[in-house]
Amino acid sequence: MGRIANGRLLSDIFYLVNSYEKSKQLHARASRVIPGGVNSPVRAFKSVSCDPPYVVKGKGAYIWDADGNQYIDYVGSWGPLILGHAHPEVVQAVDRANHDGASFGACTPVEAELAEAVIEAFPSLKKVRFVSSGTEATMSALRVARAFTGRKYIVKFEGCYHGHADSLLVKAGSGVATLGIPGSAGVLEEQAQFTLALPFNDPAAVEQTFEKYKKLIACVIVEPVVGNMGCVPPARGYLHFLREITQKHGAVLIFDEVMTGFRLSFGGAQQLYGIRPDMTTLGKIIGGGLPVGAYGGNLDIMNMVAPIGPVYQAGTLSGNPLAMAAGLAMLKHLKNHPEIYEQLEQNTAELVNGVLQVARKKGVELSANQVGSMFTWFFQSGEVRDWDTASKSDTQAFAKFHRGMLDRGVYLPPSQYEAIFVSAAHTREDIQKAVQAAEQSL
Ligand SMILES: *Cc1c(COP(=O)(O)O)cnc(C)c1O
């Protein structure tokens, strides 16, 4: 290893000659027939100004791209893959189900099996309905909450992302924040007028809003640990406060645990913080990598749903046998290996703190939030507790870091405002490798 004229280390050169040529070609081809070449905006790597690698294979903690580059994957399909890629028990369950027919649009036994597994893990749920995405889960939960209360307004928090339903695309995090747009074109004022977006972790804002709108608020929907403006935990007592104030005003408290469910603990954030919301939305992990979402709540609320109640909600592929089988295999494995969560938290802390130390040594301003196996490094020195503080991050510095890590075989979410995930497939060696890559990328 030696220094060359432009100041780059030879080891850097070695990585930089890694070719992304095939991915580039594939992206050009896709971009001709798919908007931006992608089926979900953040995948385009726009905010880190490079073309996205095209993934051709995943196994355990690793993925490979079309050019043969190998990466340690810290995205995990944005949350679902808590056991890593192509986990043998999940693969086998899906293979078996597929062999017997991929879809019937009819009742299958595995639906109740997965529902029972979810309800057992989340005591606040007495019934669940399966859908095909997190977006559908939150969209449906709002409809049910409005029907149940007979009220119009919903309260959400700035920087929280609950999928792309019209009434929820107001000050949403995730890709909306990444692209720096306030909401979305095509969402009518009329559709967003009953959405009240408040700062997260600010009890006074919620109190004032209930004071003003009183009995007009149907529900408060919240990511109990936010993942979609980067990882932002609730301040001490904040979730209890939300529980109390919604109860007092007869509004439905919805925990959107699409990301945190089965991730922060087997029973999600509500188990971790000891809170029982009225409704919960789930997704990601419960599908084991296949498209699944779910919403649930107590009997009074869930008996509002058709065909036993007046709230219509349906889906051709809802409760799909392959998706149910994948989810069930994953939940069974997690239930049988409760030690996973402890291990995940330790490995994650080692990664988070390892890179923070490197940053300190190099004088790079970096802070971090971690809860269990989800975390974010924010490129700033301040504490991040809501969208206003999150958005102070140096996204250019993040983009440079991201590219450096990618070139060194570490695959991170291509946005400052997304959570990073560690899976049970990551070894301590994978963690140490990522810290070493950060030494050269910060
Ligand atoms: C990912 C996510 C959603 C949306 O789920 P999709 O399956 O992408 O529609 C909703 N809420 C939260 C908290 C999420 O993280």
The ligand as an SDF file (V2000), in Angstrom:
LIG
                    3D

 15 15  0  0  0  0  0  0  0  0999 V2000
  -42.1340    0.8850    5.4550 C   0  0  0  0  0  0  0  0  0  0  0  0
  -43.1360    1.5690    6.2820 C   0  0  0  0  0  0  0  0  0  0  0  0
  -44.4650    1.7500    5.8520 C   0  0  0  0  0  0  0  0  0  0  0  0
  -44.9080    1.4180    4.4710 C   0  0  0  0  0  0  0  0  0  0  0  0
  -44.8360    0.0640    4.1950 O   0  0  0  0  0  0  0  0  0  0  0  0
  -44.8150   -0.4070    2.6500 P   0  0  0  0  0  0  0  0  0  0  0  0
  -44.8350   -1.8950    2.7420 O   0  0  0  0  0  0  0  0  0  0  0  0
  -43.5580    0.1580    2.0760 O   0  0  0  0  0  0  0  0  0  0  0  0
  -46.0120    0.1530    2.0040 O   0  0  0  0  0  0  0  0  0  0  0  0
  -45.3790    2.2790    6.7290 C   0  0  0  0  0  0  0  0  0  0  0  0
  -45.0160    2.6350    7.9690 N   0  0  0  0  0  0  0  0  0  0  0  0
  -43.7500    2.4940    8.4250 C   0  0  0  0  0  0  0  0  0  0  0  0
  -43.4260    2.8960    9.8070 C   0  0  0  0  0  0  0  0  0  0  0  0
  -42.7800    1.9760    7.5920 C   0  0  0  0  0  0  0  0  0  0  0  0
  -41.5190    1.8740    8.0240 O   0  0  0  0  0  0  0  0  0  0  0  0
  1  2  1  0
  2  3  1  0
  2 14  2  0
  3  4  1  0
  3 10  2  0
  4  5  1  0
  5  6  1  0
  6  7  2  0
  6  8  1  0
  6  9  1  0
 10 11  1  0
 11 12  2  0
 12 13  1  0
 12 14  1  0
 14 15  1  0
M  END
$$$$
